[in-house]
Amino acid sequence: MELKGFQESEKYDPRVLEDIKKNVFFTKLDQLKAWSRTRSFWPLSFGLACCAIEMMGTGGSRYDFDRFGVIFRASPRHADVMIVAGTVTSKMSPVLRTLYDQMPEPKWVIAMGSCATCGGPYKEAYSVLNGVDKIVPVDVYVSGCPPTPPALLDGVDKLREKIRLEAKGERVTEG
């Protein structure tokens, strides 16, 4: 390994240079930021129906979201992930958009359950939106009615992978 900026002819002790080569690693700052972001999600829960019960179960002791660095926040200003779990109506859409706008960058959205992804069994109702992606950009869709806690954990893993790949400059498909 060659250390850039260090010339062998300069006045550096060779033992120090060897120690640096053994104990220091180099990476891109964007990849380091992405790694840290994937290790500490602070989701804002927007639980509206039975999917919210499953989301709460994921935070319980059996699945333990905390071990992945996922800690639920009550304020959008302290959150970086919004989990929309349940049916979204047309009256709720401005509130949902306001909460999303209050979240600091970078921010991501997980649509949890059939109701949040496509309207679910209520999609024919006049007041139900056929997917939360009509209001906010969705990064990961978790299917199911309601999705199980392992499905939500898988969705969080997919979001981690998406963030990691985007930091490398790779193209990531939506959903």
C-alpha positions as CSV (number, residue, x, y, z in Angstrom):
1,M,0.0,0.0,0.0
2,E,1.3,3.4,-0.9
3,L,0.6,6.4,1.3
4,K,-0.1,9.5,-0.9
5,G,1.6,12.6,0.3
6,F,4.4,10.7,2.1
7,Q,7.7,10.5,0.3
8,E,10.2,7.9,1.4
9,S,13.0,10.6,1.2
10,E,11.2,12.9,3.6
11,K,12.1,13.1,7.3
12,Y,9.4,10.6,8.5
13,D,10.4,7.8,10.8
14,P,10.0,4.5,8.8
15,R,8.5,2.9,12.0
16,V,5.8,5.5,12.0
17,L,5.0,5.0,8.4
18,E,4.8,1.2,8.9
19,D,2.5,1.8,11.8
20,I,0.2,4.0,9.8
21,K,0.1,1.4,7.0
22,K,-1.0,-1.3,9.5
23,N,-3.5,0.7,11.6
24,V,-5.2,3.3,9.3
25,F,-7.7,2.6,6.6
26,F,-8.9,5.0,4.0
27,T,-12.4,5.3,2.5
28,K,-14.6,7.8,0.7
29,L,-16.4,10.2,3.0
30,D,-19.7,9.6,1.2
31,Q,-19.4,5.9,1.9
32,L,-18.5,6.5,5.5
33,K,-21.6,8.8,5.9
34,A,-23.8,6.2,4.2
35,W,-22.5,3.5,6.6
36,S,-23.2,5.6,9.6
37,R,-26.7,6.4,8.3
38,T,-27.6,2.8,7.8
39,R,-26.6,2.0,11.4
40,S,-28.9,4.5,13.0
41,F,-32.4,5.1,11.6
42,W,-34.7,7.3,13.5
43,P,-38.1,6.6,12.1
44,L,-41.2,8.8,12.5
45,S,-44.1,6.5,12.7
46,F,-47.2,7.4,10.9
47,G,-49.3,4.5,12.1
48,L,-52.9,4.5,11.0
49,A,-54.4,1.0,11.2
50,C,-53.6,-2.6,11.8
51,C,-50.1,-2.2,10.2
52,A,-49.2,0.1,13.1
53,I,-49.8,-2.7,15.5
54,E,-47.3,-4.9,13.6
55,M,-44.9,-1.9,13.5
56,M,-45.1,-1.6,17.3
57,G,-44.5,-5.4,17.6
58,T,-41.3,-5.0,15.6
59,G,-40.1,-2.5,18.3
60,G,-40.9,-5.0,21.0
61,S,-38.5,-7.4,22.7
62,R,-39.0,-10.3,20.3
63,Y,-37.7,-8.5,17.2
64,D,-36.0,-5.6,18.9
65,F,-35.6,-2.8,16.5
66,D,-33.1,-1.2,18.9
67,R,-30.4,-3.7,18.1
68,F,-30.3,-2.3,14.5
69,G,-30.0,1.3,15.7
70,V,-33.7,2.0,15.0
71,I,-35.2,4.3,17.6
72,F,-38.7,5.7,17.0
73,R,-39.0,9.5,17.3
74,A,-42.1,11.5,18.0
75,S,-41.0,14.6,16.2
76,P,-40.4,14.9,12.4
77,R,-37.5,17.2,13.0
78,H,-35.6,14.4,14.8
79,A,-36.5,11.7,12.2
80,D,-34.8,10.6,9.0
81,V,-37.2,7.7,8.0
82,M,-41.0,7.9,7.8
83,I,-42.8,4.6,8.1
84,V,-46.4,5.1,6.7
85,A,-48.4,2.1,8.0
86,G,-52.0,2.0,7.1
87,T,-54.7,3.6,5.1
88,V,-54.1,7.2,4.0
89,T,-57.2,9.3,3.2
90,S,-57.4,12.5,1.2
91,K,-57.9,14.5,4.4
92,M,-54.7,13.1,5.9
93,S,-52.6,13.8,2.8
94,P,-51.7,17.5,3.6
95,V,-50.7,16.5,7.2
96,L,-48.5,13.7,5.8
97,R,-46.8,16.0,3.3
98,T,-46.2,18.6,6.1
99,L,-44.6,16.0,8.3
100,Y,-42.4,14.9,5.4
101,D,-41.4,18.4,4.6
102,Q,-40.4,19.0,8.3
103,M,-38.0,16.1,8.3
104,P,-34.3,17.1,7.7
105,E,-32.4,15.8,4.7
106,P,-31.5,13.1,4.0
107,K,-34.9,11.4,4.5
108,W,-36.5,8.2,3.3
109,V,-40.0,6.8,3.3
110,I,-41.1,3.2,3.9
111,A,-44.7,2.4,2.8
112,M,-45.9,-0.5,5.0
113,G,-48.8,-2.6,4.1
114,S,-51.3,-2.9,1.3
115,C,-53.2,0.2,2.3
116,A,-50.1,2.4,2.2
117,T,-48.8,0.9,-1.0
118,C,-52.0,0.7,-3.2
119,G,-55.0,1.5,-1.1
120,G,-55.6,-2.0,0.1
121,P,-59.2,-3.3,0.5
122,Y,-60.4,0.3,0.7
123,K,-59.0,1.4,-2.6
124,E,-62.5,1.9,-4.1
125,A,-63.6,4.3,-1.3
126,Y,-63.8,7.9,-2.5
127,S,-61.6,9.2,0.3
128,V,-58.8,6.7,0.2
129,L,-55.6,7.4,-1.7
130,N,-54.3,4.5,-3.8
131,G,-50.8,4.6,-2.5
132,V,-48.9,7.1,-0.4
133,D,-46.5,7.6,-3.3
134,K,-48.9,10.1,-4.7
135,I,-48.0,12.4,-1.8
136,V,-44.4,11.6,-0.8
137,P,-41.6,9.8,-2.6
138,V,-41.4,6.2,-1.4
139,D,-38.1,4.4,-1.1
140,V,-39.2,0.9,0.0
141,Y,-42.5,-0.9,-0.2
142,V,-43.3,-3.6,2.4
143,S,-46.2,-5.7,1.2
144,G,-48.7,-7.6,3.2
145,C,-52.0,-7.1,5.0
146,P,-50.8,-6.5,7.6
147,P,-47.1,-7.2,7.0
148,T,-45.4,-9.2,9.7
149,P,-42.5,-7.8,11.8
150,P,-39.9,-9.8,9.9
151,A,-41.3,-8.2,6.7
152,L,-40.7,-4.8,8.1
153,L,-37.2,-5.8,9.2
154,D,-36.6,-6.9,5.7
155,G,-37.8,-3.6,4.4
156,V,-35.4,-1.8,6.7
157,D,-32.6,-4.0,5.4
158,K,-33.6,-3.1,1.8
159,L,-33.4,0.6,2.7
160,R,-30.0,0.1,4.2
161,E,-28.8,-1.6,1.0
162,K,-30.3,1.2,-1.1
163,I,-28.5,3.9,0.9
164,R,-25.2,1.9,0.6
165,L,-25.5,1.5,-3.1
166,E,-26.4,5.1,-3.7
167,A,-23.3,6.2,-1.8
168,K,-21.2,4.1,-4.2
169,G,-22.9,5.8,-7.2
170,E,-24.8,2.7,-8.3
171,R,-28.3,3.0,-9.8
172,V,-31.0,1.7,-7.5
173,T,-34.5,1.0,-8.8
174,E,-37.4,2.3,-6.9
175,G,-39.3,0.1,-4.4
